[in-house]
Amino acid sequence: MAIRYHCRHCETEVGRLPFGSAGEVQALHRLADGEAEDFITEGEDGEVTVRCICEHCQESLGQFPDYYALQKWLQ
């Protein structure tokens, strides 16, 4: 099992970390209770995906802050 980090805008894989223990999975589930539940999902295979933002998209949002108002700004 692993934790995958994907950019929520361009879907680029930012990184991947192996799980060390089942306690780490439970800790992520506790984080997912609340606002983080939109960003943390667990697949059927037990792999956890964290939707974050990559450096490229962060720079674009910094240059064009109006993009924050759009649901999907990359075509």
Gaussian input, Z-matrix of N, CA and C with variables (Angstrom, degrees):
# hf/3-21g

backbone

0 1
 N
 C     1     B1
 C     2     B2     1     A1
 N     3     B3     2     A2     1     D1
 C     4     B4     3     A3     2     D2
 C     5     B5     4     A4     3     D3
 N     6     B6     5     A5     4     D4
 C     7     B7     6     A6     5     D5
 C     8     B8     7     A7     6     D6
 N     9     B9     8     A8     7     D7
 C    10    B10     9     A9     8     D8
 C    11    B11    10    A10     9     D9
 N    12    B12    11    A11    10    D10
 C    13    B13    12    A12    11    D11
 C    14    B14    13    A13    12    D12
 N    15    B15    14    A14    13    D13
 C    16    B16    15    A15    14    D14
 C    17    B17    16    A16    15    D15
 N    18    B18    17    A17    16    D16
 C    19    B19    18    A18    17    D17
 C    20    B20    19    A19    18    D18
 N    21    B21    20    A20    19    D19
 C    22    B22    21    A21    20    D20
 C    23    B23    22    A22    21    D21
 N    24    B24    23    A23    22    D22
 C    25    B25    24    A24    23    D23
 C    26    B26    25    A25    24    D24
 N    27    B27    26    A26    25    D25
 C    28    B28    27    A27    26    D26
 C    29    B29    28    A28    27    D27
 N    30    B30    29    A29    28    D28
 C    31    B31    30    A30    29    D29
 C    32    B32    31    A31    30    D30
 N    33    B33    32    A32    31    D31
 C    34    B34    33    A33    32    D32
 C    35    B35    34    A34    33    D33
 N    36    B36    35    A35    34    D34
 C    37    B37    36    A36    35    D35
 C    38    B38    37    A37    36    D36
 N    39    B39    38    A38    37    D37
 C    40    B40    39    A39    38    D38
 C    41    B41    40    A40    39    D39
 N    42    B42    41    A41    40    D40
 C    43    B43    42    A42    41    D41
 C    44    B44    43    A43    42    D42
 N    45    B45    44    A44    43    D43
 C    46    B46    45    A45    44    D44
 C    47    B47    46    A46    45    D45
 N    48    B48    47    A47    46    D46
 C    49    B49    48    A48    47    D47
 C    50    B50    49    A49    48    D48
 N    51    B51    50    A50    49    D49
 C    52    B52    51    A51    50    D50
 C    53    B53    52    A52    51    D51
 N    54    B54    53    A53    52    D52
 C    55    B55    54    A54    53    D53
 C    56    B56    55    A55    54    D54
 N    57    B57    56    A56    55    D55
 C    58    B58    57    A57    56    D56
 C    59    B59    58    A58    57    D57
 N    60    B60    59    A59    58    D58
 C    61    B61    60    A60    59    D59
 C    62    B62    61    A61    60    D60
 N    63    B63    62    A62    61    D61
 C    64    B64    63    A63    62    D62
 C    65    B65    64    A64    63    D63
 N    66    B66    65    A65    64    D64
 C    67    B67    66    A66    65    D65
 C    68    B68    67    A67    66    D66
 N    69    B69    68    A68    67    D67
 C    70    B70    69    A69    68    D68
 C    71    B71    70    A70    69    D69
 N    72    B72    71    A71    70    D70
 C    73    B73    72    A72    71    D71
 C    74    B74    73    A73    72    D72
 N    75    B75    74    A74    73    D73
 C    76    B76    75    A75    74    D74
 C    77    B77    76    A76    75    D75
 N    78    B78    77    A77    76    D76
 C    79    B79    78    A78    77    D77
 C    80    B80    79    A79    78    D78
 N    81    B81    80    A80    79    D79
 C    82    B82    81    A81    80    D80
 C    83    B83    82    A82    81    D81
 N    84    B84    83    A83    82    D82
 C    85    B85    84    A84    83    D83
 C    86    B86    85    A85    84    D84
 N    87    B87    86    A86    85    D85
 C    88    B88    87    A87    86    D86
 C    89    B89    88    A88    87    D87
 N    90    B90    89    A89    88    D88
 C    91    B91    90    A90    89    D89
 C    92    B92    91    A91    90    D90
 N    93    B93    92    A92    91    D91
 C    94    B94    93    A93    92    D92
 C    95    B95    94    A94    93    D93
 N    96    B96    95    A95    94    D94
 C    97    B97    96    A96    95    D95
 C    98    B98    97    A97    96    D96
 N    99    B99    98    A98    97    D97
 C   100   B100    99    A99    98    D98
 C   101   B101   100   A100    99    D99
 N   102   B102   101   A101   100   D100
 C   103   B103   102   A102   101   D101
 C   104   B104   103   A103   102   D102
 N   105   B105   104   A104   103   D103
 C   106   B106   105   A105   104   D104
 C   107   B107   106   A106   105   D105
 N   108   B108   107   A107   106   D106
 C   109   B109   108   A108   107   D107
 C   110   B110   109   A109   108   D108
 N   111   B111   110   A110   109   D109
 C   112   B112   111   A111   110   D110
 C   113   B113   112   A112   111   D111
 N   114   B114   113   A113   112   D112
 C   115   B115   114   A114   113   D113
 C   116   B116   115   A115   114   D114
 N   117   B117   116   A116   115   D115
 C   118   B118   117   A117   116   D116
 C   119   B119   118   A118   117   D117
 N   120   B120   119   A119   118   D118
 C   121   B121   120   A120   119   D119
 C   122   B122   121   A121   120   D120
 N   123   B123   122   A122   121   D121
 C   124   B124   123   A123   122   D122
 C   125   B125   124   A124   123   D123
 N   126   B126   125   A125   124   D124
 C   127   B127   126   A126   125   D125
 C   128   B128   127   A127   126   D126
 N   129   B129   128   A128   127   D127
 C   130   B130   129   A129   128   D128
 C   131   B131   130   A130   129   D129
 N   132   B132   131   A131   130   D130
 C   133   B133   132   A132   131   D131
 C   134   B134   133   A133   132   D132
 N   135   B135   134   A134   133   D133
 C   136   B136   135   A135   134   D134
 C   137   B137   136   A136   135   D135
 N   138   B138   137   A137   136   D136
 C   139   B139   138   A138   137   D137
 C   140   B140   139   A139   138   D138
 N   141   B141   140   A140   139   D139
 C   142   B142   141   A141   140   D140
 C   143   B143   142   A142   141   D141
 N   144   B144   143   A143   142   D142
 C   145   B145   144   A144   143   D143
 C   146   B146   145   A145   144   D144
 N   147   B147   146   A146   145   D145
 C   148   B148   147   A147   146   D146
 C   149   B149   148   A148   147   D147
 N   150   B150   149   A149   148   D148
 C   151   B151   150   A150   149   D149
 C   152   B152   151   A151   150   D150
 N   153   B153   152   A152   151   D151
 C   154   B154   153   A153   152   D152
 C   155   B155   154   A154   153   D153
 N   156   B156   155   A155   154   D154
 C   157   B157   156   A156   155   D155
 C   158   B158   157   A157   156   D156
 N   159   B159   158   A158   157   D157
 C   160   B160   159   A159   158   D158
 C   161   B161   160   A160   159   D159
 N   162   B162   161   A161   160   D160
 C   163   B163   162   A162   161   D161
 C   164   B164   163   A163   162   D162
 N   165   B165   164   A164   163   D163
 C   166   B166   165   A165   164   D164
 C   167   B167   166   A166   165   D165
 N   168   B168   167   A167   166   D166
 C   169   B169   168   A168   167   D167
 C   170   B170   169   A169   168   D168
 N   171   B171   170   A170   169   D169
 C   172   B172   171   A171   170   D170
 C   173   B173   172   A172   171   D171
 N   174   B174   173   A173   172   D172
 C   175   B175   174   A174   173   D173
 C   176   B176   175   A175   174   D174
 N   177   B177   176   A176   175   D175
 C   178   B178   177   A177   176   D176
 C   179   B179   178   A178   177   D177
 N   180   B180   179   A179   178   D178
 C   181   B181   180   A180   179   D179
 C   182   B182   181   A181   180   D180
 N   183   B183   182   A182   181   D181
 C   184   B184   183   A183   182   D182
 C   185   B185   184   A184   183   D183
 N   186   B186   185   A185   184   D184
 C   187   B187   186   A186   185   D185
 C   188   B188   187   A187   186   D186
 N   189   B189   188   A188   187   D187
 C   190   B190   189   A189   188   D188
 C   191   B191   190   A190   189   D189
 N   192   B192   191   A191   190   D190
 C   193   B193   192   A192   191   D191
 C   194   B194   193   A193   192   D192
 N   195   B195   194   A194   193   D193
 C   196   B196   195   A195   194   D194
 C   197   B197   196   A196   195   D195
 N   198   B198   197   A197   196   D196
 C   199   B199   198   A198   197   D197
 C   200   B200   199   A199   198   D198
 N   201   B201   200   A200   199   D199
 C   202   B202   201   A201   200   D200
 C   203   B203   202   A202   201   D201
 N   204   B204   203   A203   202   D202
 C   205   B205   204   A204   203   D203
 C   206   B206   205   A205   204   D204
 N   207   B207   206   A206   205   D205
 C   208   B208   207   A207   206   D206
 C   209   B209   208   A208   207   D207
 N   210   B210   209   A209   208   D208
 C   211   B211   210   A210   209   D209
 C   212   B212   211   A211   210   D210
 N   213   B213   212   A212   211   D211
 C   214   B214   213   A213   212   D212
 C   215   B215   214   A214   213   D213
 N   216   B216   215   A215   214   D214
 C   217   B217   216   A216   215   D215
 C   218   B218   217   A217   216   D216
 N   219   B219   218   A218   217   D217
 C   220   B220   219   A219   218   D218
 C   221   B221   220   A220   219   D219
 N   222   B222   221   A221   220   D220
 C   223   B223   222   A222   221   D221
 C   224   B224   223   A223   222   D222

   B1=1.4452
   B2=1.5273
   B3=1.3350
   B4=1.4598
   B5=1.5197
   B6=1.3196
   B7=1.4547
   B8=1.5223
   B9=1.3185
   B10=1.4649
   B11=1.5169
   B12=1.3098
   B13=1.4605
   B14=1.5150
   B15=1.3505
   B16=1.4593
   B17=1.5128
   B18=1.3375
   B19=1.4579
   B20=1.5240
   B21=1.3045
   B22=1.4698
   B23=1.5118
   B24=1.3304
   B25=1.4569
   B26=1.5218
   B27=1.3329
   B28=1.4664
   B29=1.5289
   B30=1.3431
   B31=1.4743
   B32=1.5305
   B33=1.3237
   B34=1.4604
   B35=1.5236
   B36=1.3356
   B37=1.4609
   B38=1.5217
   B39=1.3179
   B40=1.4578
   B41=1.5249
   B42=1.3322
   B43=1.4493
   B44=1.5054
   B45=1.3378
   B46=1.4637
   B47=1.5246
   B48=1.3321
   B49=1.4575
   B50=1.5219
   B51=1.3257
   B52=1.4684
   B53=1.5289
   B54=1.3377
   B55=1.4565
   B56=1.5100
   B57=1.3189
   B58=1.4562
   B59=1.5118
   B60=1.3568
   B61=1.4603
   B62=1.5208
   B63=1.3175
   B64=1.4617
   B65=1.5218
   B66=1.3269
   B67=1.4625
   B68=1.5161
   B69=1.3394
   B70=1.4571
   B71=1.5261
   B72=1.3251
   B73=1.4614
   B74=1.5221
   B75=1.3148
   B76=1.4614
   B77=1.5196
   B78=1.3264
   B79=1.4652
   B80=1.5191
   B81=1.3265
   B82=1.4635
   B83=1.5205
   B84=1.3193
   B85=1.4642
   B86=1.5286
   B87=1.3287
   B88=1.4687
   B89=1.5146
   B90=1.3229
   B91=1.4648
   B92=1.5269
   B93=1.3261
   B94=1.4627
   B95=1.5287
   B96=1.3189
   B97=1.4619
   B98=1.5213
   B99=1.3091
   B100=1.4600
   B101=1.5133
   B102=1.3258
   B103=1.4560
   B104=1.5217
   B105=1.3041
   B106=1.4627
   B107=1.5253
   B108=1.3307
   B109=1.4692
   B110=1.5234
   B111=1.3314
   B112=1.4639
   B113=1.5234
   B114=1.3234
   B115=1.4516
   B116=1.5182
   B117=1.3212
   B118=1.4583
   B119=1.5261
   B120=1.3322
   B121=1.4607
   B122=1.5287
   B123=1.3205
   B124=1.4586
   B125=1.5087
   B126=1.3308
   B127=1.4538
   B128=1.5082
   B129=1.3251
   B130=1.4673
   B131=1.5255
   B132=1.3240
   B133=1.4623
   B134=1.5254
   B135=1.3368
   B136=1.4563
   B137=1.5128
   B138=1.3258
   B139=1.4518
   B140=1.5279
   B141=1.3196
   B142=1.4581
   B143=1.5267
   B144=1.3361
   B145=1.4600
   B146=1.5120
   B147=1.3289
   B148=1.4614
   B149=1.5216
   B150=1.3346
   B151=1.4705
   B152=1.5216
   B153=1.3318
   B154=1.4623
   B155=1.5248
   B156=1.3020
   B157=1.4606
   B158=1.5277
   B159=1.3228
   B160=1.4646
   B161=1.5275
   B162=1.3210
   B163=1.4576
   B164=1.5252
   B165=1.3374
   B166=1.4618
   B167=1.5324
   B168=1.3166
   B169=1.4677
   B170=1.5278
   B171=1.3262
   B172=1.4602
   B173=1.5309
   B174=1.3341
   B175=1.4614
   B176=1.5270
   B177=1.3280
   B178=1.4670
   B179=1.5258
   B180=1.3346
   B181=1.4614
   B182=1.5303
   B183=1.3206
   B184=1.4546
   B185=1.5201
   B186=1.3296
   B187=1.4616
   B188=1.5213
   B189=1.3202
   B190=1.4639
   B191=1.5296
   B192=1.3244
   B193=1.4703
   B194=1.5330
   B195=1.3258
   B196=1.4661
   B197=1.5305
   B198=1.3314
   B199=1.4640
   B200=1.5231
   B201=1.3393
   B202=1.4662
   B203=1.5243
   B204=1.3266
   B205=1.4627
   B206=1.5247
   B207=1.3208
   B208=1.4630
   B209=1.5146
   B210=1.3112
   B211=1.4703
   B212=1.5281
   B213=1.3117
   B214=1.4781
   B215=1.5310
   B216=1.3096
   B217=1.4507
   B218=1.5251
   B219=1.3109
   B220=1.4521
   B221=1.5135
   B222=1.2945
   B223=1.4612
   B224=1.5164
   A1=109.15
   A2=113.82
   A3=118.45
   A4=109.49
   A5=115.12
   A6=121.96
   A7=105.89
   A8=116.33
   A9=121.97
   A10=108.37
   A11=116.50
   A12=122.14
   A13=107.83
   A14=116.24
   A15=122.44
   A16=109.38
   A17=115.63
   A18=120.03
   A19=108.36
   A20=116.98
   A21=120.90
   A22=112.16
   A23=118.38
   A24=121.27
   A25=112.04
   A26=117.57
   A27=120.45
   A28=113.43
   A29=117.81
   A30=124.39
   A31=114.01
   A32=117.78
   A33=121.46
   A34=109.55
   A35=116.93
   A36=119.29
   A37=108.20
   A38=115.81
   A39=122.40
   A40=110.30
   A41=117.11
   A42=120.62
   A43=112.26
   A44=115.18
   A45=121.81
   A46=107.72
   A47=115.64
   A48=121.51
   A49=109.36
   A50=118.04
   A51=119.66
   A52=109.94
   A53=116.18
   A54=121.63
   A55=108.58
   A56=116.37
   A57=120.43
   A58=111.69
   A59=116.51
   A60=118.87
   A61=110.13
   A62=115.48
   A63=120.60
   A64=110.59
   A65=117.67
   A66=121.40
   A67=112.15
   A68=116.94
   A69=120.16
   A70=110.76
   A71=117.28
   A72=120.90
   A73=109.45
   A74=117.93
   A75=121.72
   A76=110.84
   A77=117.46
   A78=121.07
   A79=110.59
   A80=117.27
   A81=120.21
   A82=111.13
   A83=117.13
   A84=120.12
   A85=110.78
   A86=116.52
   A87=118.98
   A88=110.74
   A89=117.09
   A90=120.31
   A91=110.82
   A92=115.47
   A93=119.89
   A94=112.25
   A95=118.19
   A96=120.81
   A97=108.59
   A98=116.44
   A99=120.18
   A100=110.86
   A101=116.04
   A102=120.77
   A103=113.28
   A104=118.25
   A105=121.22
   A106=112.82
   A107=118.30
   A108=119.64
   A109=112.23
   A110=118.56
   A111=121.67
   A112=111.48
   A113=117.25
   A114=121.30
   A115=114.13
   A116=118.44
   A117=121.94
   A118=108.96
   A119=116.49
   A120=121.06
   A121=109.17
   A122=115.38
   A123=120.93
   A124=108.92
   A125=116.08
   A126=121.67
   A127=111.51
   A128=115.66
   A129=121.30
   A130=111.84
   A131=116.28
   A132=120.41
   A133=112.63
   A134=117.49
   A135=122.03
   A136=114.26
   A137=116.79
   A138=120.56
   A139=109.63
   A140=116.83
   A141=122.61
   A142=108.38
   A143=116.67
   A144=121.82
   A145=109.11
   A146=115.22
   A147=121.79
   A148=106.47
   A149=115.19
   A150=120.10
   A151=108.00
   A152=115.39
   A153=121.98
   A154=108.19
   A155=117.88
   A156=121.52
   A157=108.37
   A158=116.24
   A159=120.66
   A160=109.67
   A161=116.19
   A162=121.08
   A163=111.90
   A164=116.83
   A165=120.72
   A166=110.99
   A167=116.58
   A168=120.24
   A169=110.80
   A170=117.63
   A171=120.82
   A172=110.48
   A173=116.71
   A174=120.29
   A175=111.05
   A176=116.98
   A177=120.64
   A178=111.39
   A179=115.96
   A180=119.37
   A181=111.39
   A182=117.03
   A183=120.54
   A184=112.39
   A185=115.41
   A186=120.45
   A187=112.43
   A188=116.93
   A189=122.13
   A190=109.40
   A191=118.22
   A192=121.43
   A193=113.79
   A194=118.38
   A195=120.80
   A196=111.80
   A197=116.72
   A198=120.80
   A199=112.18
   A200=117.58
   A201=120.77
   A202=111.64
   A203=117.33
   A204=121.41
   A205=112.17
   A206=118.38
   A207=122.44
   A208=111.17
   A209=116.09
   A210=121.19
   A211=110.47
   A212=116.66
   A213=122.20
   A214=107.03
   A215=117.90
   A216=119.78
   A217=113.84
   A218=118.73
   A219=121.45
   A220=109.17
   A221=117.03
   A222=121.74
   A223=110.24
   D1=153.62
   D2=-178.44
   D3=-149.23
   D4=164.07
   D5=170.86
   D6=-104.79
   D7=121.40
   D8=178.77
   D9=-103.59
   D10=135.74
   D11=175.98
   D12=-109.99
   D13=118.97
   D14=179.89
   D15=-122.16
   D16=141.70
   D17=175.89
   D18=-68.89
   D19=129.56
   D20=-177.92
   D21=-75.50
   D22=-9.31
   D23=179.95
   D24=-100.69
   D25=-51.94
   D26=-175.13
   D27=-104.97
   D28=-2.77
   D29=178.08
   D30=65.90
   D31=15.34
   D32=175.85
   D33=-70.93
   D34=138.55
   D35=174.95
   D36=-76.22
   D37=118.98
   D38=-177.43
   D39=-85.34
   D40=-35.76
   D41=179.99
   D42=-176.57
   D43=174.72
   D44=-179.02
   D45=-149.11
   D46=132.78
   D47=178.41
   D48=-126.23
   D49=137.99
   D50=176.15
   D51=-75.83
   D52=149.32
   D53=174.00
   D54=-76.95
   D55=141.20
   D56=176.52
   D57=-94.93
   D58=-32.43
   D59=-176.94
   D60=-158.53
   D61=167.84
   D62=177.03
   D63=-67.07
   D64=-25.39
   D65=177.97
   D66=-63.33
   D67=-32.16
   D68=177.11
   D69=-66.69
   D70=-37.21
   D71=177.23
   D72=-63.94
   D73=-43.75
   D74=179.07
   D75=-63.45
   D76=-37.52
   D77=178.21
   D78=-64.02
   D79=-39.66
   D80=177.43
   D81=-66.70
   D82=-37.44
   D83=178.54
   D84=-65.03
   D85=-36.45
   D86=176.12
   D87=-65.06
   D88=-38.04
   D89=175.77
   D90=-64.71
   D91=-34.99
   D92=-176.59
   D93=-72.24
   D94=-13.89
   D95=176.69
   D96=-76.34
   D97=104.46
   D98=-179.04
   D99=122.11
   D100=-140.95
   D101=-175.95
   D102=-65.08
   D103=-32.00
   D104=-176.08
   D105=-71.62
   D106=-12.55
   D107=-177.51
   D108=-61.85
   D109=-21.71
   D110=176.60
   D111=-75.25
   D112=-16.61
   D113=-174.19
   D114=-111.15
   D115=-13.62
   D116=-177.40
   D117=-121.42
   D118=122.40
   D119=177.82
   D120=-132.63
   D121=153.09
   D122=177.41
   D123=-118.36
   D124=127.72
   D125=179.32
   D126=-80.55
   D127=171.02
   D128=179.52
   D129=-62.76
   D130=-27.26
   D131=-179.41
   D132=-83.59
   D133=2.59
   D134=179.26
   D135=88.86
   D136=-3.19
   D137=179.85
   D138=-78.46
   D139=134.37
   D140=-177.69
   D141=-99.53
   D142=134.21
   D143=176.78
   D144=-114.40
   D145=127.66
   D146=176.17
   D147=-109.16
   D148=120.48
   D149=178.71
   D150=-89.08
   D151=116.53
   D152=-176.56
   D153=-126.04
   D154=-153.98
   D155=177.62
   D156=-133.70
   D157=134.95
   D158=-179.89
   D159=-83.26
   D160=166.88
   D161=-177.48
   D162=-61.51
   D163=-39.63
   D164=-178.70
   D165=-62.61
   D166=-46.88
   D167=-179.64
   D168=-68.25
   D169=-35.82
   D170=177.40
   D171=-62.38
   D172=-42.59
   D173=177.47
   D174=-63.54
   D175=-41.99
   D176=179.16
   D177=-62.10
   D178=-42.66
   D179=178.25
   D180=-66.37
   D181=-31.27
   D182=176.29
   D183=-67.75
   D184=-36.91
   D185=179.83
   D186=-79.76
   D187=-31.03
   D188=-176.89
   D189=-129.41
   D190=75.73
   D191=-175.34
   D192=-62.97
   D193=-16.61
   D194=176.58
   D195=-64.40
   D196=-20.69
   D197=179.35
   D198=-62.77
   D199=-25.49
   D200=179.14
   D201=-58.33
   D202=-28.04
   D203=-178.46
   D204=-76.96
   D205=-15.05
   D206=-177.54
   D207=-92.28
   D208=139.69
   D209=177.93
   D210=-68.27
   D211=-46.42
   D212=-178.99
   D213=-135.41
   D214=106.87
   D215=-175.38
   D216=-102.82
   D217=-8.06
   D218=173.38
   D219=-101.32
   D220=129.78
   D221=-178.26
   D222=-101.70

